[in-house]
Amino acid sequence: MKAAQLFAPSKFRFIDAEEPKLIDGESKIKILSTSVCGSDIHSQFRGDFKEEEYPRPPGMPCHEIVGKIVESKNSLIKKGQRVIVIPGRDNYGGLTEYIKQTPERIIPIPDWGSSDEWVMCQHTGTVLFSAKKWGNPAGKTIAILGQGGIGLSFTMIAEKQGAENIIGIDLLDYRLKKAIELGATHTINPSNENLHENINEITKGIGVDIVVDATGDPSAFETSIKLIKRYGLIISFSLTGSDSKRSSFIHTDFMRKAAKIIPTQMSRTSEPTKEIREIVKLKERGWIDPGKLKSHNFDFIDVQKAYDTYADYQNNVIKLAINISND
């Protein structure tokens, strides 16, 4: 089967890889559509690997995947089902024609709707896991640092749950425009606006009830501390990609605010698909539509262009889909 493989930093090539062979309990999935996550970029695509660690495993980095079951050795998963599939750490990534997996990492999706929009449920599901940590946001002010696909998913969920003020913060104006479309009540671009003056005006000097860090930037933790009100809540979704990157902050600010701080990472829990399953059901009944985040489509042959586009914020990209198969 055809697979994309990183053979050097930020450089893909196509190879012939062995098709997965099933054992009892597994299902084989023909991949239809994938998407790119920010963690794919900083952990692998532009990762800091030694020369001898290349090439990387076939199909990586890619973990946002929708496919169709073509063979199953498990009674819970039926041939012909469309599914979201989460690859394992000992598995191929999504930039291949086929992948195999066991039921606990397979999420059935409806037959209706396009696979390149259903795939967006994967990353919005991870956001739902984190958003649950803020409890009932009705009547509260939420500031969301970063308005990429993850930050915009927080914005959508906060709007659906009735937050009084939703402040989208980003350095790119096109993302802020999308934030307004998806429910933000205010937006701030710190590159040309005074962030703290604007926050003080919106909150009448009190500070923000809830700050979400969805930036991937270590410096955002200090910003979160500065924006939060006393005894507020900071939710960190931010993965910075390297252990050598450190967050710094003024310790007296940290102590004075006495904020509750919750780092969140659904993939490390005992139920890494629970909220993805919930988002699928919520999309199915029309409560939320993560497909609205998709701004670009690419064919599999253009995987290099797709990853370059996403990594470099080209052409007003927010979320993109790569169509692996037209089946």
C-alpha positions in Angstrom: 0.0 0.0 0.0 1.0 3.6 -0.5 2.2 5.5 2.6 3.8 8.9 3.2 7.0 8.9 5.3 9.1 11.6 6.9 12.6 10.9 5.6 14.1 14.2 6.9 12.9 17.2 8.9 9.7 18.5 7.3 10.2 16.3 4.2 7.8 13.6 3.0 8.3 10.9 0.4 5.9 8.1 -0.7 6.9 4.5 -0.1 5.3 1.1 -0.5 4.4 -0.2 3.0 3.1 -3.6 4.1 -0.7 -3.8 4.5 -1.7 -4.5 8.1 -2.6 -8.1 8.8 -5.3 -8.8 11.3 -5.3 -10.9 14.4 -8.4 -11.8 16.4 -10.1 -8.7 17.8 -8.8 -6.3 15.2 -10.4 -4.5 12.3 -8.9 -3.3 9.1 -9.8 0.3 8.0 -9.5 1.8 4.6 -8.6 5.4 5.3 -10.8 8.0 3.6 -9.8 11.4 5.2 -7.3 12.7 7.7 -6.5 16.1 9.2 -3.4 17.7 10.7 -3.0 18.6 14.4 -0.7 21.2 15.8 1.0 18.4 17.8 1.8 16.6 14.5 3.8 19.7 13.5 5.9 20.4 16.6 6.3 16.8 17.7 7.2 15.1 14.4 7.0 17.2 11.2 9.3 19.8 12.7 10.5 17.6 15.5 14.1 17.7 16.8 15.2 14.2 15.9 18.7 12.9 15.4 19.8 12.0 11.8 19.8 8.3 12.6 16.2 8.5 13.8 15.0 9.0 10.2 13.0 7.9 8.4 10.1 8.0 10.8 7.5 5.2 10.9 5.2 5.1 7.8 2.1 7.3 7.9 3.2 9.5 10.7 2.6 12.1 12.0 -1.2 11.8 11.7 -3.8 10.7 14.3 -7.0 12.4 13.1 -8.5 9.8 10.8 -11.8 8.7 9.3 -12.1 5.5 7.3 -14.3 2.6 6.4 -14.1 -1.0 7.8 -13.1 -3.4 5.0 -12.4 -6.4 7.2 -13.1 -7.2 10.8 -12.2 -10.0 13.3 -14.3 -8.5 16.0 -18.1 -8.8 16.5 -18.5 -5.2 17.7 -17.2 -3.7 14.5 -19.0 -4.5 11.2 -17.6 -4.4 7.7 -18.8 -1.3 5.8 -19.1 1.0 8.8 -17.5 4.4 8.6 -15.4 5.2 11.7 -13.1 7.6 13.3 -10.0 5.6 14.3 -7.3 6.5 16.8 -3.9 4.9 15.9 -1.9 3.2 18.6 1.7 4.1 19.4 2.9 0.9 17.8 0.8 1.4 14.7 1.0 3.2 11.4 -0.1 6.8 11.4 -2.9 8.0 9.2 -1.0 8.9 6.1 -1.4 5.4 4.6 -4.1 3.6 2.7 -5.0 1.2 5.4 -4.7 0.9 9.2 -5.8 -1.7 11.8 -7.2 -1.2 15.3 -9.2 -2.7 18.1 -12.7 -1.6 19.1 -11.9 0.7 22.0 -10.0 3.0 19.6 -12.7 2.9 16.9 -15.7 5.3 16.9 -18.5 4.6 14.5 -20.0 7.6 12.6 -23.2 7.9 10.5 -23.3 7.1 6.8 -24.4 10.6 6.0 -22.1 13.6 5.7 -18.6 13.9 4.2 -15.7 12.1 5.8 -13.6 15.3 5.5 -16.0 17.0 7.9 -16.6 14.1 10.3 -12.8 13.8 10.8 -12.9 17.2 12.6 -14.8 15.6 15.5 -11.6 13.9 16.6 -9.9 17.0 17.8 -13.0 18.8 19.0 -13.7 15.8 21.1 -10.4 16.3 22.9 -11.5 19.9 23.5 -14.8 18.7 25.0 -12.8 16.7 27.5 -11.0 19.9 28.6 -14.0 22.1 28.5 -15.8 19.8 31.0 -13.3 21.1 33.6 -14.8 24.6 33.6 -18.2 23.3 34.8 -21.1 25.5 34.0 -19.8 28.6 32.2 -23.2 30.4 32.0 -22.8 34.0 33.0 -19.0 33.8 33.1 -16.3 35.4 31.0 -13.9 33.1 29.2 -10.7 34.2 27.5 -9.3 31.7 25.0 -5.6 32.2 24.1 -5.1 30.9 20.5 -7.9 30.6 17.9 -6.6 27.7 15.8 -8.8 24.6 15.4 -8.5 23.8 19.1 -9.1 27.3 20.4 -12.1 27.7 18.0 -13.5 24.5 19.3 -13.4 25.9 22.8 -15.1 29.0 21.5 -17.9 26.9 19.9 -18.5 24.9 23.0 -18.4 28.0 25.3 -21.0 29.7 23.1 -23.3 26.6 23.1 -23.0 26.4 26.9 -24.1 30.0 27.4 -20.9 31.8 28.5 -21.7 35.5 28.8 -18.4 36.8 27.3 -16.2 34.8 25.1 -12.9 36.5 24.3 -10.9 35.1 21.4 -7.2 36.1 21.5 -4.9 35.5 18.5 -2.2 37.1 16.5 -3.9 36.4 13.2 -6.9 38.5 12.2 -8.4 35.8 9.9 -8.7 33.5 12.9 -10.3 36.2 14.9 -12.9 36.7 12.2 -13.7 33.0 12.3 -14.0 33.3 16.1 -16.7 35.8 15.8 -18.5 33.6 13.3 -18.4 30.7 15.8 -19.6 32.6 18.8 -16.9 34.9 20.3 -18.3 38.1 21.7 -15.0 39.9 21.6 -11.7 39.4 19.9 -8.2 40.8 20.6 -5.1 40.8 18.5 -2.2 41.5 20.9 0.1 42.4 18.0 -1.8 45.7 17.4 -4.1 46.0 20.5 -3.3 46.4 24.2 -4.4 43.0 25.5 -4.6 43.9 29.2 -6.3 47.2 28.7 -9.0 45.5 26.5 -9.5 42.7 29.1 -9.8 45.3 31.9 -12.4 47.2 29.8 -14.4 44.0 29.1 -14.3 42.8 32.7 -14.5 46.2 34.4 -11.1 45.6 35.9 -12.0 42.3 37.7 -10.3 39.9 35.3 -11.4 36.8 33.5 -13.3 34.0 35.2 -11.7 31.3 33.0 -8.6 31.4 30.9 -7.9 28.7 28.4 -4.4 28.3 26.9 -4.6 26.7 23.5 -1.5 28.3 22.0 1.3 25.8 22.2 3.5 28.7 23.4 5.2 28.4 26.8 5.0 32.2 27.4 1.2 32.0 27.3 1.1 30.6 30.9 2.4 34.0 32.2 -0.3 35.7 30.1 -2.9 33.4 31.6 -1.9 34.4 35.1 -2.1 38.1 34.3 -5.5 37.8 32.7 -7.2 35.6 35.3 -9.2 37.1 38.2 -8.4 36.2 41.8 -9.5 32.6 42.5 -10.3 32.1 38.8 -9.6 29.0 36.7 -6.9 28.4 34.2 -7.2 25.4 31.8 -4.1 24.4 29.9 -4.5 22.5 26.6 -1.1 23.7 25.4 1.5 21.3 24.3 4.8 23.0 23.5 6.5 20.0 21.9 9.9 20.1 23.6 11.0 19.4 27.2 13.6 22.1 26.8 10.9 24.8 26.5 10.1 26.4 29.9 7.3 28.6 31.0 8.3 31.6 33.1 6.1 33.9 35.2 6.2 36.4 38.0 5.8 34.4 41.2 4.1 37.1 43.2 1.4 37.3 40.4 1.0 33.6 40.6 0.6 33.6 44.4 -1.6 36.7 44.5 -4.1 35.4 41.9 -4.5 32.0 43.8 -6.0 30.6 40.6 -6.9 27.0 40.1 -4.8 25.5 37.3 -5.8 22.4 35.4 -3.6 20.8 32.7 -5.6 18.6 30.4 -4.6 15.9 28.0 -7.3 13.4 27.1 -5.0 11.0 25.2 -3.3 10.1 28.5 -6.5 9.1 30.2 -8.0 5.6 30.6 -10.8 6.6 28.2 -9.1 8.4 25.3 -12.1 8.2 23.0 -15.0 9.0 25.4 -15.5 12.7 24.5 -14.9 12.0 20.8 -17.8 9.6 20.9 -19.9 12.3 22.6 -19.0 14.9 20.0 -20.0 12.5 17.2 -23.4 12.2 18.9 -23.7 15.9 19.4 -22.9 16.6 15.7 -25.4 13.9 14.7 -28.2 15.7 16.5 -27.1 19.2 15.3 -25.8 20.7 18.6 -22.4 21.4 17.2 -20.6 21.1 13.9 -16.8 20.8 14.0 -16.9 20.5 10.2 -17.2 24.4 10.2 -13.6 24.5 11.1 -12.4 23.0 7.8 -11.0 25.6 5.5 -8.9 23.6 3.0 -8.9 20.2 1.2 -5.9 18.4 -0.3 -5.4 15.2 -2.1 -3.1 12.5 -0.7 -0.5 13.2 -3.4 -0.2 16.8 -2.1 0.6 15.7 1.5 3.8 17.8 1.5 1.9 20.9 0.5 -0.8 20.2 3.1 1.6 20.0 6.0 3.6 23.1 4.8 0.4 25.0 4.5 -0.7 24.1 8.0 2.7 24.6 9.6 3.3 28.0 8.0 -0.3 29.4 8.4 -0.6 29.8 4.7 -3.7 30.9 2.8 -5.7 31.6 6.0 -5.7 27.9 6.9 -7.6 26.9 10.0 -8.2 23.1 9.7 -7.5 21.1 6.5 -8.5 17.7 5.3 -6.4 15.3 3.3 -8.5 13.0 1.1 -6.7 9.6 1.1 -9.3 7.7 -0.8 -12.5 8.7 -2.7 -14.3 5.5 -1.7 
